[in-house]
């Protein structure tokens, strides 16, 4: 909760950039909005249906990563979402954070399926599941409403058996 103010400031400073890709940016208009989001994340973590959301780089919060909504315990599946401030892109920060989160979700929590969805033209975001060996499953047509327009989302998924095979091959 202590990071809510700083997180709001980071979103506000990156509003134009993030608003090109993420539908929730227009909803977060004041620090109280961000505080409510942090409270929901903490509640999901306490319930065992969420993950810690912050991406910290060199002691500074630079973005968030986590399960979008709740983890589906019946199907042992979830969706992962992430963002990082524009100034911190291209450093491998989100790729490392996503790798650690997927390892936790599959390795520690025993999930079978992890999904990442991103706009196909958001090449930085799409590159992360590609780098990590996720399988491209297709396009959800007009699945996101961002900036007053509908946008397609590319779907990438990782199965537990694929994750294990990748790690066994890496040695």
C-alpha positions in Angstrom: 0.0 0.0 0.0 3.0 2.3 0.6 3.7 2.2 -3.1 0.3 3.3 -4.3 1.1 7.0 -4.5 4.4 6.4 -6.4 2.6 3.9 -8.7 0.0 6.5 -9.5 2.7 9.1 -10.3 4.4 6.6 -12.6 1.1 5.9 -14.4 0.3 9.6 -14.7 3.8 10.4 -16.1 3.4 7.6 -18.7 -0.3 8.1 -19.4 0.0 8.9 -23.1 2.3 6.0 -23.7 0.4 3.4 -21.6 -2.9 4.7 -22.9 -2.1 3.5 -26.4 -2.2 -0.1 -25.2 -4.1 -0.5 -21.9 -7.8 0.1 -21.4 -7.6 0.8 -17.7 -5.3 3.9 -18.0 -8.2 6.3 -18.5 -9.9 4.9 -15.4 -7.0 5.6 -13.1 -7.4 9.4 -12.7 -6.4 10.0 -9.1 -4.2 8.3 -6.5 -7.3 6.9 -4.7 -8.1 4.9 -7.9 -4.7 3.3 -7.7 -5.0 2.7 -4.0 -8.2 0.8 -4.6 -6.4 -1.4 -7.2 -3.6 -2.1 -4.8 -6.1 -3.1 -2.1 -7.7 -5.6 -4.6 -4.3 -7.0 -5.4 -3.5 -7.5 -1.8 -6.9 -9.1 -1.1 -6.4 -11.6 -4.0 -2.9 -12.4 -2.7 -4.3 -13.1 0.8 -7.0 -15.3 -0.7 -4.3 -17.2 -2.6 -5.8 -16.1 -5.9 -3.3 -13.4 -7.0 0.3 -12.5 -7.1 2.5 -9.5 -5.9 2.1 -6.9 -8.6 5.2 -4.6 -8.5 8.2 -4.6 -10.8 11.1 -3.1 -8.9 14.3 -2.2 -10.7 17.3 -1.0 -8.8 15.1 -0.2 -5.8 12.5 1.7 -7.8 9.0 0.7 -8.8 8.9 0.9 -12.6 5.8 -1.1 -13.5 3.5 -3.9 -12.5 3.0 -7.6 -13.4 0.6 -10.1 -12.2 -2.4 -12.3 -12.8 -5.2 -10.5 -14.6 -8.2 -11.1 -12.3 -8.1 -14.2 -10.2 -6.3 -17.4 -10.7 -8.7 -20.1 -11.9 -8.1 -23.0 -9.4 -10.6 -25.4 -11.1 -8.8 -25.2 -14.5 -5.4 -24.4 -12.9 -5.0 -21.4 -15.3 -4.5 -17.7 -15.3 -3.7 -14.7 -17.5 -0.7 -12.6 -16.9 -0.6 -8.9 -17.6 2.3 -6.4 -17.3 3.5 -2.9 -18.1 6.6 -0.9 -17.5 7.3 2.8 -17.7 8.5 3.8 -21.1 11.9 4.9 -19.9 12.6 1.3 -18.6 11.7 -0.5 -21.8 14.2 -2.5 -23.8 16.3 -3.6 -20.7 14.8 -7.1 -20.3 13.1 -6.1 -17.0 9.7 -7.4 -17.9 11.0 -10.5 -19.6 12.9 -11.4 -16.3 9.8 -10.5 -14.2 7.5 -12.6 -16.5 9.9 -15.6 -16.4 9.9 -15.4 -12.6 6.2 -15.1 -12.4 5.5 -18.0 -14.7 8.0 -20.1 -12.8 6.1 -19.3 -9.6 2.6 -19.9 -11.2 3.6 -23.2 -12.8 6.4 -24.4 -10.5 5.1 -23.3 -7.1 1.3 -23.0 -7.5 1.0 -26.0 -9.9 -0.9 -24.1 -12.6 -1.2 -25.9 -16.0 -1.8 -22.9 -18.3 -0.6 -19.3 -18.3 -1.9 -16.9 -21.0 -0.6 -13.5 -22.2 -2.7 -11.3 -24.4 -1.4 -8.2 -26.2 -2.2 -6.0 -29.1 -0.4 -7.5 -32.1 1.2 -4.1 -33.0 2.5 -3.7 -29.4 5.7 -5.4 -30.5 7.5 -4.9 -27.2 4.7 -6.6 -25.3 4.3 -9.4 -27.8 8.1 -10.1 -27.8 8.0 -11.2 -24.1 5.9 -14.4 -24.5 7.7 -15.1 -27.7 11.1 -14.9 -26.0 9.9 -17.1 -23.2 8.7 -19.8 -25.6 5.0 -19.3 -25.3 2.9 -20.7 -28.1 1.0 -18.3 -30.3 -2.7 -19.4 -30.3 -4.3 -16.8 -32.5 -6.2 -13.5 -32.4 -9.2 -12.5 -30.4 -10.9 -10.0 -32.7 -11.8 -6.6 -31.2 -11.3 -7.9 -27.7 -9.9 -4.7 -26.1 -11.5 -1.3 -26.1 -8.6 1.2 -25.8 -8.6 4.9 -26.8 -12.2 4.8 -28.0 -11.6 2.0 -30.5 -11.7 -1.8 -30.4 -8.4 -3.6 -30.9 -7.5 -7.2 -31.6 -5.4 -9.2 -29.0 -2.8 -11.8 -29.8 -3.0 -14.8 -27.5 0.1 -16.7 -26.3 0.0 -19.6 -23.9 2.4 -21.7 -21.9 1.5 -25.1 -20.6 3.2 -26.7 -17.6 4.6 -29.6 -19.7 6.1 -27.1 -22.2 7.6 -25.0 -19.4 9.2 -28.1 -17.9 10.5 -29.2 -21.3 12.1 -25.8 -21.9 13.8 -25.8 -18.5 15.0 -29.4 -18.8 16.4 -28.6 -22.3 18.2 -25.5 -20.8 19.7 -27.7 -18.2 
